[in-house]
Amino acid sequence: MSSPATAPPAPSNLKRIVAASLIGTTIEWYDFFLYGSAAALVFNQLFFPESDPLVGTLLSFLTYAVGFAARPLGALVFGHYGDRLGRKKLLVLSLLLMGGATFAIGLLPTHATIGSAAPVLLTVLRLVQGFALGGEWGGAVLLVSEHGDARRRGFWASWPQTGAPAGQLLATGVLSLLTAVLSDSAFTSWGWRIPFLLSGVLVIVGLWIRLSVDESPVFRQALAQAEARKAERSAEVEKLPLVAVLRHHWRDVLIAMGARMAENISYYVVTAFILVYATTAADVSKQTALNAVLIASAVHFAVIPLWGALSDRVGRRPVYLVGAVGVALWMFPFFALVDTGSFGSLLLAVTVGLVLHGAMYAPQAAFFSEMFATRMRYSGASIGAQFSSVAAGAPAPLIATALLDATGGSTWIALYVIAAALLTVVAVAAAKETRNRDLADIESPADATPGSARATDAHTV
């Protein structure tokens, strides 16, 4: 039976919570992905104009990667305070930071105006973006996971995950529209600023919705229990969430990091690097490449909840493994299709790649949430997810572009993604199935064997 804390909430309340998380993550991912697309298309000209075009793209992707470097710090800070103060407060702060940094990029002078100070300021604002996103993901998926019907947690928790393709869809759609209606010179001169400035409007809408939801009931219950324990044992000092995570859940953190490798790397190769590869190696226009990513992102958005629902029926691990193995098998056909230069082949390549990615990304929210105890869940899920991004998503477009520059082909890029997929398969195979765990029951890691998130499998919903 469900515990009171995990009893299914009223459908209207749950839908409002899901909507708040989805809209917030969509806006934050829009901001984050907008930078990646702009880095591939125009930032090399605007901020690194003195470099060779491909070298300029490499430098542009380097500033893109800097945002990932800040995500672990965001995970640590937001995770700590999210486990102390609650999910909602930190989600509001992350949205403000991300939106403010993105809006500021839209006002940023270029290299032609202020010289080398331009890329420096760009990098600082990218750091703020990464810091904010490092705290956003954990809070958004936990708010839904801890409110949701435990029997359908995979489905409901997958909706904040659709914020990634929704943000990609929105960012790519705006850029695609602008490149279609503006000349190349107008887009490079001022048109690229419009999507960044639009973030200011989106943040206002996101804040209005996000402020309307309640704090997680599972967190409130856990906080009350923690306060009661402190009152009973006033001489004892409660451990920091980070310390508790590393003591009781270090194995789960490593599993989460390994599970993220294929998911993170494949996504940025398929959506960000492909804009470089298709326009340089396959001689496809910017507009054609953007349109392919745009349509594929819409399919990606639609399939994520379906994969999440399937994980409720068969488990998180089987669905995740389908995605990791599928991505590995798809990489060589993926580049072969792109190399044809045909829009239909390009669209097929990106769409299948994102559908397979969705099989990893959809169950990830519930999977990672179920690994950790309530009072350290924000920290644990965020650390596991964001620390891996430094080694995975951050350098992925950079490594892929460098491999393209060095070899002139796609073979080593495909092998790079396949190696990441093999690492993910090993990590997920080493994990325990979590879909039958009650989040309220996974409360005291002192009852578990150090190194895992066990509330035993008897703690079913």
C-alpha positions, 0 to 999 in steps of 0.5 A, a space after each residue: 500500500 502507499 504510505 500517506 506521503 505517497 498516496 496519489 494526489 488530486 489529479 488537478 493538483 498533480 497536473 498543475 505541479 507537472 505543468 509548473 515543472 515542465 514550463 520552468 524546465 522548458 524555459 531553462 533548457 530554451 536558454 541553455 540550448 539557445 546558446 548551443 545553437 548560437 555557438 554553432 551558427 554565429 558566435 564564432 563570427 561575433 566573438 572570435 572573428 580573428 580565428 579560422 572558421 572551424 577554429 572559431 567554432 571550436 572556441 565558441 564550443 569551448 565557451 559552451 562547455 564552460 556552462 557545463 563546468 558550472 553545473 556541478 557547483 550549481 548541483 552542490 549549492 542548490 542540492 544542499 539548500 534544496 534539501 534544507 529549505 525545500 524544492 520550490 524556493 530553489 527552483 524559483 531562484 534557478 529560473 531567475 538566474 538563468 533568465 537573467 543571464 540569457 537576457 544579458 547575453 542578448 545585450 552583450 557587445 560583440 568583439 567588434 565593439 569591445 574587443 577581447 572583453 566580449 568573449 570574457 563577458 560571454 563566458 561569465 554569463 555562460 557560467 551563470 547559466 550552467 550554475 542555474 541549470 545545475 540546480 534546476 534539474 534535480 528540483 524540477 524532477 523531485 517536485 513531480 516525483 515526490 508529489 506524484 502517484 507512485 504507481 505512475 511515477 515514471 510517466 509523471 516524472 518524465 514530463 519535466 524531462 520533456 522540457 529539454 526537447 521543448 526548450 530545444 524545439 523553442 530555441 531551434 524554432 525561433 532561430 529557424 524562423 529568424 534565419 528564414 525571414 532575415 538575411 545572413 547579414 541582418 541575422 549576424 548583425 542584430 537578429 541573433 539577439 532576439 531569441 535571447 531577449 525573448 527569455 525575459 518574457 518567458 521567465 516572467 511567465 515561468 515565475 508566475 506559474 512556479 510560485 503557484 505550486 506547493 512544496 513537496 509533501 514528502 519533503 515536508 514530512 521528512 523535514 518534520 521528522 528531521 526536526 523531531 530527531 534534532 529536538 530529541 537528540 539536541 547534542 547531535 549535529 545533523 550531517 550536511 546532505 552532501 556528506 550523507 550522500 557521499 557516505 551512504 550513496 556513493 555507489 548510486 552517485 557513480 551509477 548515475 554518472 555512468 548512466 548519464 554518459 551515453 545519454 548526455 554525449 549522444 544528445 549533444 552530438 545529435 542536436 548541437 554538433 550536427 549543426 556543424 557537421 551537416 553544414 560543413 561536411 555534408 554541405 547542408 544549409 543552416 536552415 535545412 539542418 535547423 529544420 531537421 532538429 526542429 522536427 525531430 525535437 517535436 517527436 522527441 517531446 512526444 515519445 518521452 512520456 511513452 518511454 516513461 510510462 513503459 518504465 512503470 510497467 517493465 522497470 527503469 533499467 530495461 528501458 534505459 538499456 534499450 536506449 543505450 544499446 540503440 544509440 550505440 547501434 545507430 551511430 554509424 547509420 546516423 552519420 551515413 544518412 547525414 552524409 547523403 545531404 538529403 533533408 529526408 535522410 538527415 531528418 531520419 537520422 536525427 529523429 531516430 537518434 532522439 527517440 533512442 535518447 528518449 529511452 534513456 532520458 525518460 526513466 532517468 528522472 524517476 530512476 535517479 529520484 528513487 536511488 536516494 533518501 528524501 533528506 539527501 535526494 536533491 543533493 544526490 540526484 543533482 550531484 549524480 546527474 550534473 557531475 557527469 555532465 562535465 565529462 559527458 555533455 560539456 566536451 561532446 561538441 568540442 571533441 566531436 568538432 576536433 575529431 572532425 577537424 583531425 580526421 575529416 570524417 565521422 568514424 571516430 566520432 561514432 566510436 566516441 559515442 559508442 564508447 560512452 554507450 558501453 560505459 552506460 550499459 555497464 553502469 545501468 547493469 550494475 544498478 538495482 531496479 528501483 520502480 517499486 520503491 516508495 519515496 517516503 520509505 527511503 528515509 533513513 540511510 542508516 537502515 541501509 547498507 552504506 554505498 546504496 540507496 536501499 530501502 529494501 525491495 520489500 518497500 513496495 508501493 
